[in-house]
């Protein structure tokens, strides 16, 4: 249960970071073709950091899960031979 909750939280954090990056342009408070406002710069940086951190955490979780599965498979092969 804990791992599902953690992965779900990381996925939501990743999606939230992506939304922060896209929001100034999707909502329209950043005028097209103008110099970026301070709010847009802040949204892009904070959203990028959140999305990047969540993505790295998800990759680390997946790598750990794969390492655990590989270890279980190796252990199962050792006991049957």
C-alpha positions as CSV (number, residue, x, y, z in Angstrom):
1,X,0.0,0.0,0.0
2,X,2.8,2.4,0.9
3,X,4.5,2.0,-2.5
4,X,1.3,2.6,-4.4
5,X,0.7,5.7,-2.4
6,X,4.2,6.9,-2.9
7,X,4.3,6.3,-6.6
8,X,0.9,8.0,-7.0
9,X,2.2,11.0,-5.1
10,X,5.3,11.2,-7.3
11,X,3.2,10.9,-10.4
12,X,0.9,13.7,-9.3
13,X,3.9,15.8,-8.4
14,X,5.3,15.2,-11.8
15,X,2.1,16.1,-13.5
16,X,1.7,19.2,-11.3
17,X,5.2,20.3,-12.3
18,X,4.4,19.9,-15.9
19,X,1.2,21.9,-15.4
20,X,3.2,24.7,-13.8
21,X,5.5,24.8,-16.8
22,X,2.6,24.9,-19.3
23,X,0.1,27.0,-17.3
24,X,1.3,30.5,-18.4
25,X,0.9,29.6,-22.0
26,X,-2.2,27.4,-21.7
27,X,-4.2,29.9,-19.5
28,X,-2.9,32.9,-21.4
29,X,-1.4,35.1,-18.8
30,X,1.8,35.2,-20.7
31,X,1.2,37.3,-23.8
32,X,2.4,35.5,-27.0
33,X,5.6,37.0,-28.4
34,X,6.3,39.3,-25.4
35,X,9.2,39.0,-23.0
36,X,8.5,36.5,-20.2
37,X,7.0,38.0,-17.1
38,X,8.5,37.3,-13.6
39,X,5.5,35.0,-12.9
40,X,6.1,33.0,-16.0
41,X,9.8,32.6,-15.2
42,X,8.9,31.5,-11.7
43,X,6.3,29.0,-12.9
44,X,8.7,27.5,-15.5
45,X,11.6,27.2,-13.0
46,X,9.5,25.8,-10.1
47,X,7.5,23.5,-12.4
48,X,10.7,22.2,-14.1
49,X,12.3,21.5,-10.7
50,X,9.3,19.7,-9.4
51,X,8.7,17.7,-12.5
52,X,12.4,16.9,-12.8
53,X,12.8,15.8,-9.2
54,X,9.6,13.7,-9.3
55,X,10.8,12.1,-12.6
56,X,14.2,11.2,-11.1
57,X,12.5,9.8,-8.0
58,X,10.2,7.6,-10.2
59,X,13.2,6.4,-12.2
60,X,15.0,5.5,-9.0
61,X,12.0,3.7,-7.7
62,X,11.6,1.7,-10.9
63,X,15.3,0.9,-10.9
64,X,15.1,-0.4,-7.3
65,X,12.0,-2.5,-8.1
66,X,13.8,-4.0,-11.2
67,X,16.9,-4.8,-9.1
68,X,14.6,-6.5,-6.5
69,X,12.9,-8.5,-9.2
70,X,16.2,-9.5,-10.7
71,X,17.5,-10.6,-7.3
72,X,14.4,-12.7,-6.7
73,X,14.7,-14.3,-10.1
74,X,18.4,-15.1,-9.6
75,X,17.6,-16.6,-6.1
76,X,14.8,-18.7,-7.6
77,X,17.1,-20.1,-10.3
78,X,19.8,-20.9,-7.7
79,X,17.4,-23.0,-5.5
80,X,16.0,-25.1,-8.3
81,X,19.3,-26.3,-9.8
